[in-house]
Amino acid sequence: MMRRYVIRRLLQLVPIILCVTLLSFAMMQVAGSDYVTTMIESQGVAVTQDVIDARRHELGLDRPLLVQYGTWLAGLLTGDLGTSYVSGKDVASEFASRLPATILLTVTSMVATLALAIPLGICAAVTRGRVADYVIRITSFVGNALPNFFVALLLILVFAIQLGWLPVMSGARTGAAGIVLPTATLAIAMASKYTRQVRAVVLDELRRPYVQGARARGVRERTILVRSVLRCGLPMIVTIVALSVGDLLGGTAIVETIFMWNGVGKLAVDAITMRDYPMIQAYVVWMAIIYVGVNLIADLLYHRLDSRVASEGMASERVEP
């Protein structure tokens, strides 16, 4: 049954990719300009209409929408994502070259987020109504309200410009220090949001009868939190990780652009700016695969962590025709 469930979820990826890619193609067509006009405008050089038409014909931009989409889709089925209009390189290889940077930033941001959100959420729940609880809640509210670009600029001002501890821009030349500020920018926002959710889950679990029974038997509070409360709260933590990983693997465009982090988010922003249609389509496909894949992994983990979810899933499989 589990195999059938996985296969069915993977098959759902096909119509999702078709819908989102066709929609993105249509939106690019109504944008009012294409790569040729954008390039000419950026160069500031006077070019005759014949030259423009010849270049558009060379790239296939003068063909109808459905014809362009059909050509691109045929290439996708054979593993060919086309050639970038801007760099002239293979889209698949160029996109793949940016993935390691995005994956690295995703891992460091998630580790920092969980390292902050889980202890602070537990501390706020255990000290409910006390000073520590109010401080954590107010701090998390402020951190969640601040936009990423403001946090990034503030961190650059303090730690890079005034103190000089970290580099302003990130990249290969800056070494390990270059990832600190982008990671901190993303972790502050995510940890602020998830601290409140962890607090709510822990408070809900602490009211359960099994916690009262454990306390009556003299079980230490730390043991109850670690072995019982956190274990029951694992599905919620999985949800946090799944939602965040999907966003981060798609590339956080603002943060990557500010810190010049060469990930897929910055690549997508550059492609949209230059109307690089093949690169934009590769990014759209990547986002669809990521969200379907991450949600599938989260559902499978639910079945492992919560027997009730597994029972409901098997029951739904039995009633389906």
N, C-alpha and C positions, 0 to 999 in steps of 0.2 A: 504493500500500500504506500509505503514511503517513496518507493521508486516511481510509482505512478504520479504521486503528488509532485515530485521534483520535475518529472518530464512535463507535466501539465504546466507548471510554472515557467519552465524554460520555453515552452511553445508560446506562452503569452508574450514573450519578448518579440516575436516576429511582427504581430500587428502593431505593437508599440513603436518599433523602429520605423515601420512603414508610415505610421501616422505622424510621428514627430519630424521625420526627415522631409516628408512631403509638405508639412506645414511650414517648416523652416525654409524650404525652397520657395514656397509661395510668398512668404514674408519678405524674403530677399528680393524677389521680383518686383514687389510693390514699394521697395525702399526708395525708388526714385533715382538711383544711380548704381553703377556697377564698378568693377575693378578698373576698367579702362578709364572711365571719366574721373574716378577718384585719384588715380595715378597722375593723370594729366593735370588736374587741379592742384595736386600737391607739388608738382614740378614747376608750375607757373609758366609753362611754355605753350605758345600758340601752335596748335596742330590743326590741320585741315580735317574736314569731316570724312574725307576718303581714308585717311590714315586711321581715324577712329573706327570706322566701319570695318576696315581690313583687320585691325587687331581684335575687334569683337568677333569677327567671323573666325579668326584663327583659334580663339578660345571657345568658340561654340556658344557665345552669349547671345547671338542673334537668332537662335533657334527657339521654338515654342517651349513653354515651361515643361510640359509633360515629356517632350522629347529629351530635354536636358536631364530631367529626373530619371527617365528610363535608362539613359546612357550611364548615369552615375550608379543607378541601382544594379545594372548589369555588371559594372566593374566591382561593386561591393560584393556581389555573389562569388566573384572569382578572386577576392582578396585584394583588389586594386582600388585604392581610395583616390586615385588621381594624382595630379601634380600641382603643387602650390603655385598660384599665380605670382606671388611675391618673390619667393626664393628660387622657384624653378626646380625644387627638390621633390622627391617622392613624399607624399603626405604621410603615409603610414610610418616610414622611418623617422621623419622629422617629429611626428607626434610621439612616437615611442621614445625618442631621445629626451623628451621633456617629462616623461612619466616618473623616472626615478626621483627627480627633485620634488614633485608633488607628493609622491608616496612617502618620502623622507619627512616632509613637513607634516603630512597627515599623522604619521606614527608619533613624532615628537609632540605634536599638539594634543593628540588623544592621551598620551601618557601623562602629560602635564595637567590636562583637564581632569582626569580621573584621580590623579594624586592630590588635586586640590578639592574637587567637588565631594568625593566620598568622605574624607575625614571631616571637612567643614560641615557637611550635611548631617553627619552623625553627631558632631559636637553641638550643633544648633538644636537637634532633636532632644538630646540628653539634657541640655541646659535650658529647656523650654521656659520662657518667661523670665530668664535671668539676663544679666548684662551681656554675656557672651552670645546668647541667642540674638539679641537685638543688634549687636554690632555686626554679626555675620549676615543677618537678614538685610540690614541697611546697606552694607558693603556690596552684597550680591545684587541688590536692586540697582545701585548706582552703576556697577560694572555691566549689568545687562542693558541698562539704558544708554550707555555710551556707544556711539557707532564705531565700527572697526577703524575707519580712517582717522578718527580723532585720537583713538588710543595709540595707533601706530605713530602719528605725528608727535604725540606727547612723549612716547617712549624714546623716539629719536632725539627730541629736544633735550630730554633729561640725561639719558644714558650714552648717547653718541656725541652730542654737541657740547653740552655743559660739562659732563663728567669725563667724556672721552674713553669710556670703558669698552664700548662696542662699536663696530663699524656702522656707518649710516646705511650703506647698501650691502646687500647680501650677494653671494656668488662664490664661485670656486676659489677666487683669490683670497677671500676673507676667512676661509677655513671653518672650523666648528663654531667660531664666535658669530659667524654670519647668520646662523639659524636661530639664535637666541631671541632677537627682537620679533621676527615673524611668528615664532612659536608663542611667545608671551602675548602678542596681540590677539591671536586666535584663542589661546587658552583662557585669557581673562574673560572674554565674552561668554565662552561656552561653560566655563566653570561657574560663573555667576548665575547662569540660567539653571544649570543642573544641580547646584547646591540646594536650591529651594525644592527641587523635585526629590532629591535624596532625603532631605529633611522631612518632607511630607510622607514618604514611604516608610521611613523609620518610625515616625510618630504613629502611623497607622498600625505597624507591626507591634509596637510596644504596648498597644491596647489589647492585643490578642490574648485569649485565655491561656495559651501555652506559655506566654511570657510570665504571667502572674503565677502560674503553677511552678515554673522554674525558679522564680524568686522565692516562693514559699518553701521549696526544697533546699534553699540555701545556695543555689548555683550563683557563681560570681557574675556580676553585671557584664564584665568584659566577655566572658564566655558566652553569655546569652546573645550579645551583640554580634560576635564574630561567627558563632556556629549556627545560630538560629535566625536572627533578624536579617543579617546580610545575605544569608543563603536564600531566604524567602524573597528578598529584594533583588536577586540576580536578574529575573526577567526584565525589571525596569532598567537595570544597568545595561542589559543587552540592547534595549530600545534606544537608550542614550547613545551607545556606541554606534549602532546601525545608522541612526539618523545623522550623526555627526560625520561618520566615515563617508557616507554618500555625498555629503556636501563638500568635504575636504578633498576627496579624490576627484571631484569635478573641478577642483581648483578654485581657490578663493581669489577672485580676480582683483579686488581692491588691494588686498594685502600684498599679493604677488607683484602687482604693478608698483606700489609704493616702495617696496624694498628691492625691486628689480630682481625678483626671484624667478628664475627661468623654468616655471612650471606650466602646466596646461592651462591654467587660468589666465596667465599673462599672454600665452600663445593665442587663446581665444579672443582676448580683447584686441590684440594686434590684428588678428584675422578679420574681426568685425569692422575695425577701423578702416582697413584697406579693402573690404569687400572680397576677401579671399574665400570664395565659396567652397572649394574642396576642403579647406582646412576647417571651416565652420561646420560642414557636414560631418567631418570626422569627429569633431567635438560633440556634436549632437548624438551621434551613435554611441560614443563613449559614455555620455551621461545616461542614456537609456539602459545600456548594459550594466552600468554601475548600480543604478537604483534597483533594477530587477534582481541583480545578483546579491546585493547587500540585504535586501528584504527577504530573499530566499534563505540566505544564511541565518538571518535573525529568526525566521520561522522554524528552521531546523533546530536551532539552539533552544527555542521555546519548548520543543518536543522533548529535548533532553533534560531541561532544567525543571519543567513543570509537568507532572504526570497528568494533571487535569487538561492541559492543552493537548497532550498526546491522545487522551481518551476522546476528546471532542473531535479531533481531526480524524481518528479512525471511525468514529460514528458517522461523520459526514461522508466519508468515503463509502461506507456501507449503504447509505440511503441514496447515493447518486445512481442514476440509471446506467 
